[in-house]
Amino acid sequence: MSLLSPKIGFVSLGCPKALVDSERILTQLRAEGYGIVPSYDDADVVVVNTCGFIDSAVAESLDAIGEAMAENGKVIVTGCLGKRADVIRQAHPGVLSISGPQDYVSVMSAVHTALPQRHDPFTNLLPQRAVEDDTDVGVKLTPRHYAYLKISEGCNHRCSFCIIPSMRGNLVSRPIDDVLREAEKLATSGVRELLVVSQDTSAYGVDVRYAEREWRGRSYQTRMKALCEGLGELGIWTRLHYVYPYPHVDDIIPMMADGKLLPYLDIPFQHASPRILKLMKRPGAVDRTLERIQRWRDICPDITVRSTFIVGFPGETDDEFETLLDFLDEAQLDRVGAFAYSPVEGASANALPDPVPESLKQERLARFMERQEAISTAKLEAKVGSIQRCLVDAIDGELAIARSRADAPEIDGLVQIQNGFEAGLQPGQFVDVEIFGSDEHDLYGEAVVDEA
């Protein structure tokens, strides 16, 4: 161990909400003088932030812990899988500490035990900088031009396929002034796109009865619409994720039409059969859902609607799967992800009768994705000849890799700008792109260069 600067290795797994947890832990580690290193060999201790939502995520987390144990030997485990400490201890009994999601105090306590800070007579004479002062936005694990903004923890829903509430608890909303101040700091530091995340963005503030707080001399209620109004004042892209389809979602569509928010909604519909939705303990008014999607498009024709679905849920019949395919045809969603149902330990859906055979689940998943691929391909083809406002993510040789307003990082498509290097584009730069080609996922075009 270094005499003055103990080193931490860090492995972050899971969803964007877990990524924000990792950023917070790393920020605290840095504020306390710990070095962050990218290799097992250089680390005195490794922290693994795990995911435990579905079986494949559990396996990935256990593999990551095992790799850290084999390569380093001193491992602190945190995150969602930490709620199942027995599973971790059974596979890796030698880990130093296990804690659940958002338990930053336990993580830091384990780090302090494993790596006590040594007194440095030079740096310890200086006051420690606060983790969240007016100039420091902390450690970010995303490129500097976009950032995830987590507005709440936990969830009040009890979807039968989900164990998130047992891992992260009930909904706890952050005060709206705290969220808006963080967003303002991020914008000031060079962030050009905020991705709003939570377990249920639509429910923001319900636990605090929409308490009012002040920001920039104005009072804001702790609710989704007010949050969007505040974020719309920052002059950067704001993208909403994990929006539960409550009626009040309709209230923010005019803000998208006015350019205050990106015209993009990430709404996990999960299925289209009323009976399956009832078994999932999800909203089941499919006809009203289709009407609302059409109403959103009437108000904001450029809106992108992304969603996720589960196929092969216990009891799903052939007719109910066909109902789901019919919904895709009618809804014409822009971006779609899908999963074959996977039993999750602790989920109430595991007790439902008539499980769908694995081979049939995979067959349905393939058919579902084939149907949606045709829709997505046609949607992108319709953009050929248009000019799209894009945000550059990277330069790759002659190309600039960018995203349009319809594309969230990691989960949606890309815009490949053929003359990106020639046009002098840089990551974090906005640019208008003339689209000349497309495929089932991505767009291809050239930057519109001002000849003046």
C-alpha positions in Angstrom: 0.0 0.0 0.0 1.3 3.5 -0.8 2.5 5.4 2.2 0.5 8.5 1.4 -2.1 7.7 -1.2 -3.9 4.4 -1.0 -5.3 3.3 -4.3 -8.9 2.0 -5.1 -9.9 0.0 -8.1 -13.6 0.3 -9.0 -15.9 -1.9 -11.1 -19.4 -0.4 -11.8 -22.2 -2.7 -13.1 -25.9 -2.3 -13.8 -28.2 0.5 -14.8 -27.7 4.3 -15.0 -29.1 4.6 -11.4 -26.3 2.3 -10.2 -23.8 4.4 -12.3 -24.9 7.5 -10.4 -24.3 5.6 -7.1 -20.8 4.7 -8.3 -20.1 8.4 -9.2 -21.1 9.4 -5.7 -18.8 6.8 -4.0 -15.9 7.8 -6.3 -16.5 11.4 -5.5 -16.3 10.8 -1.8 -13.2 8.6 -2.2 -11.5 11.3 -4.2 -12.5 14.0 -1.7 -10.9 11.9 1.1 -7.6 11.6 -0.8 -7.9 8.1 -2.1 -6.4 7.5 -5.6 -8.6 5.8 -8.2 -6.7 3.4 -10.5 -7.8 1.5 -13.6 -6.1 -1.9 -12.9 -6.3 -4.6 -10.3 -2.5 -4.7 -10.0 -2.2 -1.0 -8.9 -5.2 -1.2 -6.5 -4.8 -1.7 -2.7 -8.6 -2.6 -2.6 -11.3 -3.1 -5.3 -14.9 -1.9 -4.9 -17.5 -3.7 -7.0 -20.9 -2.0 -7.4 -23.2 -4.9 -8.4 -26.5 -5.4 -10.2 -28.9 -8.1 -9.1 -32.1 -7.5 -11.0 -32.3 -10.6 -13.2 -30.4 -13.9 -13.3 -27.9 -12.8 -16.0 -27.1 -9.6 -14.0 -26.5 -11.7 -10.8 -24.2 -14.0 -12.8 -22.3 -11.0 -14.3 -21.9 -9.5 -10.8 -20.6 -12.8 -9.3 -18.2 -13.2 -12.1 -16.9 -9.6 -11.6 -16.4 -10.2 -7.9 -14.6 -13.5 -8.7 -12.3 -11.8 -11.1 -11.5 -9.0 -8.6 -10.8 -11.6 -5.9 -8.6 -13.6 -8.3 -6.7 -10.6 -9.6 -6.5 -8.6 -6.3 -7.8 -10.5 -3.4 -9.2 -7.5 -1.4 -12.7 -6.8 -2.5 -15.6 -4.6 -1.1 -19.0 -5.4 -2.6 -21.9 -3.0 -2.7 -25.0 -2.4 -4.8 -28.3 -4.3 -5.5 -26.8 -7.8 -5.2 -25.6 -6.8 -1.8 -29.1 -7.3 -0.6 -28.5 -11.0 -1.1 -25.3 -11.2 0.9 -25.8 -15.0 1.4 -25.5 -15.5 -2.4 -22.3 -13.5 -2.5 -20.8 -15.1 0.6 -21.5 -18.6 -0.8 -19.7 -17.9 -4.0 -16.9 -15.6 -2.6 -16.6 -16.0 1.2 -13.4 -14.0 1.3 -14.9 -10.6 0.4 -14.1 -7.9 2.9 -17.6 -6.3 3.1 -21.0 -6.4 1.6 -23.6 -3.6 1.5 -26.7 -2.8 -0.4 -27.5 0.0 -2.9 -27.1 3.6 -1.8 -25.3 2.6 1.4 -22.5 5.0 0.9 -21.6 5.1 4.6 -21.0 1.3 4.8 -18.8 1.4 1.7 -16.7 4.2 3.1 -16.5 2.5 6.5 -15.2 -0.7 4.8 -12.7 1.3 2.8 -11.5 3.1 6.0 -11.1 -0.3 7.7 -9.2 -1.9 4.9 -7.2 1.2 4.0 -6.8 3.7 6.9 -5.8 7.1 5.7 -2.2 7.8 6.6 -1.4 11.3 8.0 0.2 13.5 5.4 1.7 16.6 7.2 1.5 18.6 3.9 -2.0 17.9 2.6 -3.6 17.4 6.0 -2.8 21.0 6.9 -5.2 22.1 4.1 -9.0 22.1 4.6 -10.8 19.3 2.8 -12.9 20.4 -0.1 -16.5 19.6 0.2 -17.8 16.9 -2.0 -20.5 19.0 -3.4 -19.4 22.6 -3.3 -20.3 25.3 -5.9 -17.6 24.4 -8.4 -17.1 20.7 -8.2 -19.6 18.3 -9.7 -17.7 15.3 -8.5 -16.4 12.2 -10.4 -18.4 11.4 -13.5 -18.3 8.1 -15.3 -19.8 9.5 -18.5 -18.1 11.7 -21.1 -18.0 15.2 -19.8 -20.7 16.4 -22.3 -23.5 14.3 -20.8 -24.5 13.2 -17.4 -27.2 11.2 -15.6 -29.3 13.2 -13.1 -30.9 10.9 -10.5 -34.0 12.5 -9.0 -35.2 9.8 -6.6 -34.4 6.4 -5.1 -36.7 3.4 -4.7 -40.2 2.7 -6.1 -43.7 2.4 -4.7 -44.9 0.0 -7.3 -45.0 -3.8 -6.8 -44.7 -5.1 -10.3 -44.8 -8.9 -10.0 -41.7 -9.5 -12.1 -39.6 -6.9 -10.2 -37.6 -6.9 -6.9 -36.3 -3.4 -7.1 -38.4 -2.2 -4.1 -36.9 -5.0 -1.9 -33.5 -3.8 -2.9 -33.8 0.0 -3.1 -36.9 0.6 -0.9 -39.9 2.8 -1.4 -39.8 6.1 -3.3 -37.6 8.8 -1.8 -37.6 12.0 -3.9 -34.7 14.4 -3.8 -35.6 18.0 -2.9 -36.2 19.8 -6.2 -33.9 22.6 -5.4 -31.1 20.2 -4.8 -31.7 18.5 -8.1 -31.9 21.8 -10.0 -28.7 23.1 -8.3 -26.9 19.9 -9.4 -28.2 20.3 -12.9 -27.1 23.9 -13.0 -23.6 22.9 -11.9 -23.4 20.3 -14.5 -24.5 22.7 -17.2 -21.9 25.2 -16.0 -19.2 22.5 -16.1 -19.8 21.8 -19.8 -22.5 19.1 -19.7 -24.7 19.5 -22.8 -27.2 16.8 -22.1 -28.9 15.7 -18.9 -30.5 12.2 -18.7 -33.1 12.2 -15.9 -33.3 8.8 -14.3 -35.1 7.2 -11.3 -37.1 4.1 -10.8 -40.3 6.0 -11.6 -39.7 9.5 -12.9 -43.5 10.3 -13.1 -43.9 9.7 -9.4 -41.3 12.3 -8.4 -42.5 14.2 -5.3 -45.5 12.1 -4.4 -43.7 10.9 -1.2 -43.1 14.5 0.0 -46.5 15.7 -1.1 -45.0 17.9 -3.8 -43.2 20.1 -1.3 -42.2 23.6 -2.6 -38.6 24.7 -2.7 -36.9 27.8 -4.1 -34.4 27.9 -7.0 -33.2 31.1 -8.7 -35.7 33.1 -6.7 -38.7 31.1 -7.8 -40.8 28.5 -6.0 -41.0 25.0 -7.5 -43.1 22.1 -6.4 -41.4 18.8 -6.1 -43.1 17.2 -9.1 -42.1 16.1 -12.6 -43.7 19.0 -14.5 -42.1 21.7 -12.3 -38.7 19.9 -12.5 -39.0 19.9 -16.3 -39.8 23.6 -16.2 -36.7 24.3 -14.2 -34.4 22.1 -16.3 -35.8 23.8 -19.4 -34.3 27.0 -18.2 -30.7 25.7 -18.5 -30.6 25.8 -22.3 -29.2 22.2 -22.7 -30.8 18.9 -23.8 -32.9 17.2 -21.1 -34.0 13.6 -21.8 -36.5 11.8 -19.6 -36.1 8.1 -18.8 -38.2 5.6 -16.8 -41.5 7.5 -17.2 -44.4 5.6 -15.8 -47.5 6.3 -18.0 -49.5 8.4 -15.6 -52.1 10.8 -17.1 -50.0 13.9 -16.0 -47.3 12.9 -18.4 -49.5 14.6 -21.0 -48.7 17.9 -19.3 -45.0 17.9 -20.3 -45.6 17.2 -24.1 -46.2 21.0 -24.9 -42.7 21.7 -23.3 -41.2 19.3 -25.8 -43.1 21.0 -28.7 -41.7 24.3 -27.5 -38.1 23.0 -27.4 -37.7 23.2 -23.6 -37.3 19.4 -23.3 -36.0 16.9 -25.8 -39.1 15.3 -27.6 -38.3 11.9 -26.2 -40.1 9.7 -23.7 -38.8 6.4 -22.4 -41.9 4.6 -21.1 -41.8 0.9 -20.2 -45.1 -0.4 -21.4 -44.1 -4.1 -20.8 -47.0 -5.7 -22.6 -50.3 -5.1 -24.4 -52.6 -7.8 -23.2 -54.8 -6.5 -20.4 -54.7 -9.9 -18.6 -50.9 -10.2 -18.7 -50.6 -6.5 -17.6 -52.9 -7.3 -14.7 -50.7 -10.3 -13.8 -47.7 -8.0 -14.0 -49.5 -5.5 -11.8 -49.1 -2.9 -14.5 -51.6 -0.4 -16.0 -53.8 -2.3 -18.5 -55.8 0.3 -20.5 -54.1 -0.4 -23.8 -56.7 1.4 -25.9 -56.2 4.6 -23.9 -52.4 4.1 -24.2 -52.7 4.1 -28.0 -54.9 7.2 -27.9 -52.4 9.0 -25.7 -49.5 8.2 -28.0 -51.4 9.6 -30.9 -52.3 12.7 -28.8 -48.6 13.2 -27.9 -47.8 13.0 -31.6 -50.5 15.5 -32.5 -49.0 18.0 -30.0 -45.4 17.3 -30.8 -45.0 15.6 -34.2 -41.2 15.0 -33.6 -41.6 13.1 -30.4 -39.7 9.8 -30.1 -41.3 7.1 -27.9 -39.1 4.4 -26.6 -40.3 1.4 -24.6 -39.4 -2.0 -23.3 -41.4 -5.2 -23.2 -41.4 -8.6 -21.7 -42.3 -11.6 -23.8 -43.0 -15.1 -22.5 -44.4 -13.9 -19.2 -46.0 -16.8 -17.2 -49.3 -17.7 -18.7 -48.8 -15.7 -21.9 -50.9 -17.5 -24.6 -50.3 -17.5 -28.4 -53.2 -15.1 -28.8 -51.9 -12.7 -26.1 -48.5 -12.7 -27.8 -50.2 -11.8 -31.1 -52.0 -9.0 -29.3 -48.5 -7.7 -28.4 -47.4 -7.8 -32.0 -50.6 -6.0 -33.0 -49.8 -3.3 -30.5 -46.4 -2.8 -32.1 -48.1 -2.4 -35.5 -50.6 0.2 -34.1 -48.3 2.1 -31.8 -45.4 2.4 -34.3 -42.9 3.1 -31.5 -39.6 4.5 -32.5 -37.3 2.5 -30.3 -38.0 -0.7 -28.5 -36.1 -3.1 -26.3 -37.4 -6.6 -25.3 -36.5 -9.4 -22.9 -37.6 -12.9 -22.6 -39.1 -13.4 -19.1 -36.6 -14.6 -16.6 -37.6 -15.6 -13.1 -36.0 -13.4 -10.4 -35.5 -14.8 -6.9 -38.0 -13.1 -4.7 -40.4 -11.9 -7.5 -44.1 -12.9 -7.0 -44.4 -13.7 -10.7 -42.4 -16.9 -10.0 -45.5 -18.4 -8.4 -47.8 -17.8 -11.4 -49.0 -21.0 -13.2 -48.3 -22.0 -16.8 -44.7 -20.9 -17.3 -43.8 -20.5 -21.0 -41.2 -23.0 -22.2 -37.7 -21.5 -22.8 -37.6 -22.4 -26.4 -41.0 -20.8 -27.0 -39.9 -17.6 -25.1 -36.9 -17.3 -27.4 -39.0 -17.9 -30.5 -41.4 -15.2 -29.5 -38.6 -12.8 -28.7 -37.1 -13.3 -32.1 -40.5 -12.7 -33.8 -41.1 -9.6 -31.7 -37.7 -8.1 -32.5 -38.2 -8.9 -36.2 -41.5 -7.1 -36.2 -40.1 -4.1 -34.5 -37.0 -4.0 -36.6 -39.2 -3.4 -39.7 -40.9 -0.6 -37.9 -37.6 1.0 -36.7 -36.1 0.7 -40.2 -39.0 2.5 -41.8 -39.0 5.2 -39.2 -35.3 5.9 -39.8 -35.6 5.7 -43.6 -38.3 8.4 -43.4 -35.6 10.7 -41.9 -33.4 10.5 -45.1 -33.2 13.9 -46.6 -33.9 15.7 -43.4 -31.6 17.8 -41.3 -31.1 16.5 -37.7 -29.7 18.4 -34.8 -27.0 16.1 -33.3 -24.6 16.0 -30.3 -21.1 14.7 -31.1 -20.0 11.9 -28.8 -16.6 10.9 -30.4 -14.3 11.2 -33.4 -13.3 8.0 -35.1 -10.9 8.6 -38.0 -12.8 10.6 -40.6 -16.1 10.0 -38.9 -17.8 11.9 -36.1 -20.1 9.6 -34.0 -23.1 11.5 -32.8 -26.6 11.2 -31.6 -29.8 12.9 -32.7 -32.5 14.1 -30.3 -34.1 10.7 -30.8 -31.1 8.8 -29.5 -30.1 8.2 -25.8 -26.6 7.0 -25.2 -25.9 3.3 -25.0 -29.5 2.2 -25.7 -30.5 3.8 -29.0 -28.9 4.4 -32.4 -26.1 6.7 -33.7 -25.6 9.2 -36.4 -22.4 8.6 -38.3 -21.2 12.0 -39.7 -19.0 11.1 -42.7 -17.2 14.5 -42.9 -16.9 14.9 -39.1 -13.1 15.2 -39.0 -13.0 17.4 -42.1 -15.6 19.7 -40.5 -13.5 20.0 -37.3 -16.1 18.6 -35.0 -15.3 17.8 -31.4 -17.1 15.7 -28.7 -19.7 17.7 -26.9 -20.4 19.9 -30.0 -23.9 20.4 -31.4 -24.1 20.2 -35.2 -26.8 20.1 -37.9 -26.5 16.9 -40.0 -28.0 16.3 -43.4 -29.1 12.7 -43.5 -28.5 10.7 -46.7 -28.8 7.1 -45.5 -30.1 4.7 -42.8 -30.3 1.1 -41.7 -32.3 -0.6 -39.0 -30.5 1.2 -36.2 -28.4 4.2 -37.3 -28.4 7.2 -39.6 -25.7 8.4 -41.9 -25.1 12.0 -43.0 -22.8 14.9 -43.4 -22.3 18.0 -41.2 -23.9 21.1 -42.6 -20.9 23.4 -43.0 -21.4 27.2 -43.1 -19.7 28.3 -46.3 -19.6 32.0 -45.2 
